[in-house]
Amino acid sequence: MTSSDKPENASAAPAGPTGVAAQDWAQASADPQYRAAVVDLLGALAYGELAAFERLAEDAKLAPTLGDKAELAKMASAEFHHFERLRDRLTEVGEEPTAAMDPFVAALDGFHRQTAPSDWLEGLVKAYVGDSIASDFYREVAARLDSDTRELVLAVLDDTGHAEFAVEKVRAAIDADPRVGGRLALWARRLMGEALSQSQRVVADRDALSTMLVGGVADGFDLAEVGRMFSRITEAHTKRMAALGLAA
């Protein structure tokens, strides 16, 4: 068939990136407010990855078998590599990584204090559910970023293998003792609420980042799209809960 050659079908072709999403960092960063927003974003991501490394290393101490301990150590190493890429990118664009991360330390450390797991299974659910909510949020934002920053953000959000590992271990635990499911479902719902509250607090506290998200810088979300974004994140959470064998 040659229907794609017809002029009337030309408008049906998927549109490519527009606005900032069609620019590279050199072009987009000419806007100082956009640059500030991206530095905030990379700083938040970098500290998140560093905290994830620390947490996985701690969770490894709770692992019931040597194989499980080794698996978590491997994931922790991957998270640290993600942190290094973000740190190096901040340095490359002329920013001091520690200064970029510092505004997010209190909020992220507070989240981790409030959601400290009491055992191995809660730790697995936290890493799978909590980290995935954050990743969904950053992927939504990445679609609006310049091509260089978008590529980096999506690369550091790659699954380190924790998703499949967590699903396998949690489902096996529920099969062995169905009562575990109720406790973990309550735990996951708490994580969801805390993670959303924490992400909203972080955005609200950083003017450049919040302005970008609601459309004041470049191609941000409008307020209606912010609502749809959180609806999509909630829907993805429900699917992950089902994969774990838990009720959302």
Secondary structure, 3 states (H helix, E strand, C coil): CCHHHCHHHHHHCCCCCCHHHHCCHHHHCCCHHHHHHHHHHHHHHHHHHHHHHHHHHHHHHHCCCHHHHHHHHHHHHHHHHHHHHHHHHHHHCCCCHHHHHHHHHHHHHHHHHHCCCCCHHHHHHHHHHHHHHHHHHHHHHHCCCCHHHHHHHHHHCCCCCHHHHHHHHHHHHHHHCCHHHHHHHHHHHHHHHHHHHHHHHHHHHCHHHHHHHCCCCCCCCCHHHHHHHHHHHHHHHHHHHHHHCCCC
